[in-house]
Amino acid sequence: MKVVTLIPFWDKYRYENPELEGLDMMSLGGKALINYPIELSNSVKLISETYIYSNNQDVKSCIDARLRFSLLPRTTLLDSQETSIESIIQRFLKHVDADIIVLLHAKSPFVGMITLSECLDKILNDGYDSAFSARIERKFAWFDERRVNYDTKNGTPHLAGIKPVIIETSSMYIFTRESFERTGTRIGESPYIKAVNSFEGLVIAEPDDLKLAEFLLDSRFQIADE
């Protein structure tokens, strides 16, 4: 089974907050964010190739020369704001021979090797067709102005008595080619859900998230040095 990593990159993507323009090339811990998913992919022996899928050659200038990756050009048609991730995956698979795809993003710098390896193992050995990282929250949840996981008929329940909600972190998705081609989505019919903590599940979607990432990174180093 050939396993490859797909890292989509488009430096002109327009975030709601203009301060995040060029996010993947912003610095965290002294290096551009795009380095983090490449480092992670390189650390997992089962992954044979790491692809940055982009038509921007400039991304190479901010990647550590020691890292192993291939820059795979993509059509500019995929650079539309309306382009779905499924369209990107579908076009990617036309150019790359792979049985399992690991989808990573620069905006999620703290996904760990153990987490990724565990999810791969579940697909390779335990019959799952896909896997993704998620936060499992045992909290009072609402959606569309309605309670999701509790009611108050007999008073507000204790937190321990409510069902947790599962929230995709959008940090990591792994899926088989067969599953994607069958369902058209990165989450198949038999997914493994990997619970991650707040640190590993952090997604940089606002300027304050980048500041928090810097704080967490500094704090982890200090703890490791003790």
C-alpha positions in Angstrom: 0.0 0.0 0.0 1.5 3.3 -1.1 1.0 6.2 1.3 1.5 9.8 0.3 0.9 13.1 1.9 -1.0 15.9 0.2 -0.4 19.5 1.4 -2.5 22.0 -0.6 -0.9 25.4 -0.9 -2.2 28.7 -2.3 -0.6 31.9 -1.0 -3.4 34.1 -2.4 -6.2 32.4 -0.4 -8.4 35.2 1.0 -9.2 34.7 4.7 -12.0 36.7 6.3 -9.3 38.5 8.3 -6.8 40.2 5.9 -4.1 39.9 8.5 -3.8 36.2 7.6 -2.9 36.8 4.0 -0.1 34.5 3.1 -0.7 32.4 6.3 1.2 29.3 5.2 4.4 31.3 4.8 4.0 33.2 8.1 6.6 32.4 10.8 6.0 30.3 13.9 8.9 29.4 16.1 11.4 30.8 13.7 10.2 29.0 10.6 7.4 29.2 8.1 4.2 27.3 8.9 4.5 25.3 5.7 7.5 23.5 7.3 5.4 21.8 10.0 3.3 19.4 7.9 6.3 18.5 5.8 8.4 17.7 8.9 5.5 15.6 10.3 5.2 13.7 7.0 8.9 13.1 6.8 8.9 11.7 10.3 6.5 8.8 9.5 8.3 5.9 7.8 5.1 4.5 6.1 4.7 7.7 4.1 6.7 7.3 0.8 6.1 10.8 -0.7 5.2 14.2 0.5 3.6 16.6 -2.1 3.0 20.3 -1.9 0.2 20.8 -4.4 0.6 24.3 -5.7 1.4 26.5 -8.8 3.5 28.8 -6.7 7.2 28.1 -7.0 8.1 30.7 -4.3 7.0 28.4 -1.6 10.3 26.5 -1.9 12.2 29.6 -0.6 10.7 29.3 2.9 11.1 25.5 3.3 14.1 24.0 5.1 16.5 22.5 2.6 16.8 19.3 4.7 13.1 18.4 4.3 12.0 15.9 1.6 9.1 16.9 -0.6 8.0 17.3 -4.2 6.2 20.4 -5.5 3.4 19.2 -7.8 2.1 22.0 -10.1 -1.7 22.4 -10.2 -4.0 24.2 -12.5 -5.0 27.8 -11.6 -8.6 26.7 -11.9 -8.2 25.2 -8.4 -7.2 28.7 -7.0 -10.8 29.9 -6.9 -12.2 30.8 -3.5 -15.1 28.5 -4.3 -13.0 25.5 -5.0 -13.8 22.6 -2.7 -11.2 20.4 -1.0 -12.8 17.5 -2.8 -12.0 19.1 -6.2 -8.4 19.5 -5.1 -8.1 15.9 -4.0 -9.8 14.6 -7.1 -7.4 16.4 -9.4 -4.4 15.4 -7.3 -5.3 11.8 -7.6 -5.2 12.1 -11.4 -1.5 12.8 -11.1 -0.3 10.7 -8.2 -0.3 6.9 -7.8 -1.3 6.3 -4.2 -3.5 3.9 -2.2 -3.7 6.0 1.0 -3.7 9.8 1.2 -2.7 11.8 4.2 -4.1 15.4 4.0 -2.3 17.9 6.1 -2.4 21.7 6.3 0.1 24.3 7.4 -2.5 26.0 9.6 -2.4 23.0 11.9 1.3 22.9 13.1 1.0 20.7 16.2 -0.4 17.4 14.8 1.9 14.7 16.3 3.7 11.8 14.7 2.0 9.3 17.2 -1.4 10.6 16.2 -0.8 10.3 12.5 0.8 6.9 12.9 -2.1 5.6 14.9 -4.6 6.7 12.3 -2.6 5.1 9.5 -2.4 1.9 11.5 -6.2 1.8 11.9 -6.7 2.1 8.2 -3.9 -0.4 7.3 -4.7 -3.0 9.9 -8.2 -2.5 11.5 -10.5 -2.1 8.5 -11.2 1.6 8.7 -11.5 3.4 5.3 -10.6 6.8 6.7 -9.5 8.7 9.8 -9.6 12.2 11.1 -8.6 14.3 14.2 -11.3 15.7 16.4 -12.0 17.4 19.7 -14.5 15.5 21.9 -16.2 18.0 24.1 -18.4 17.1 27.0 -20.0 20.5 27.2 -23.5 22.0 26.8 -23.7 22.5 23.1 -26.1 24.5 20.9 -26.6 24.7 17.1 -29.0 26.9 15.1 -30.3 28.3 18.4 -31.2 24.8 19.7 -29.7 22.5 22.3 -27.7 19.7 20.8 -26.9 17.2 23.5 -29.1 17.9 26.5 -32.5 19.1 27.7 -33.8 20.8 30.8 -37.0 18.8 31.4 -35.7 17.6 34.7 -33.4 20.5 35.4 -29.9 21.1 33.9 -28.0 17.8 33.9 -24.5 17.3 35.2 -21.8 17.5 32.6 -20.9 13.9 33.4 -24.4 12.9 32.3 -24.5 14.4 28.8 -23.2 13.0 25.6 -20.1 14.6 24.2 -20.1 16.4 20.9 -17.4 15.6 18.3 -15.9 18.5 16.4 -13.6 18.0 13.5 -10.4 19.9 13.9 -9.7 20.0 10.2 -6.0 19.3 11.1 -5.6 15.9 9.5 -7.6 13.6 7.3 -6.4 10.2 6.1 -8.4 8.2 3.5 -8.0 5.4 1.0 -8.2 6.2 -2.7 -11.0 3.6 -3.0 -13.0 5.3 -0.2 -12.7 8.7 -1.8 -13.6 7.5 -5.3 -16.6 5.7 -3.8 -17.9 8.4 -1.5 -16.5 11.6 -3.1 -15.4 12.8 0.4 -12.3 12.7 2.6 -14.3 10.9 5.3 -15.5 7.5 4.3 -18.2 5.2 5.5 -16.1 3.7 8.2 -14.0 6.4 9.8 -11.7 6.2 12.8 -12.1 9.3 14.9 -8.9 10.3 16.8 -9.5 12.5 19.8 -6.8 15.2 20.2 -6.2 17.8 22.9 -6.4 21.5 22.5 -2.7 21.8 21.7 -2.6 19.2 19.0 -6.0 20.3 17.6 -5.1 24.0 17.3 -6.0 25.5 13.9 -4.7 28.9 13.1 -7.7 30.7 11.7 -7.3 34.1 13.4 -4.3 36.3 14.2 -4.8 35.6 17.9 -4.4 31.8 17.1 -0.9 32.5 15.8 -0.1 34.4 19.0 -1.5 31.4 21.0 0.6 29.0 18.9 3.7 31.0 19.7 2.9 31.0 23.4 2.2 27.2 23.5 5.4 26.5 21.5 7.4 28.5 24.0 5.7 27.0 27.0 6.3 23.4 25.7 10.0 24.1 25.2 10.3 25.5 28.8 8.6 22.4 30.2 10.8 20.1 28.2 13.9 21.9 29.5 13.0 21.4 33.1 
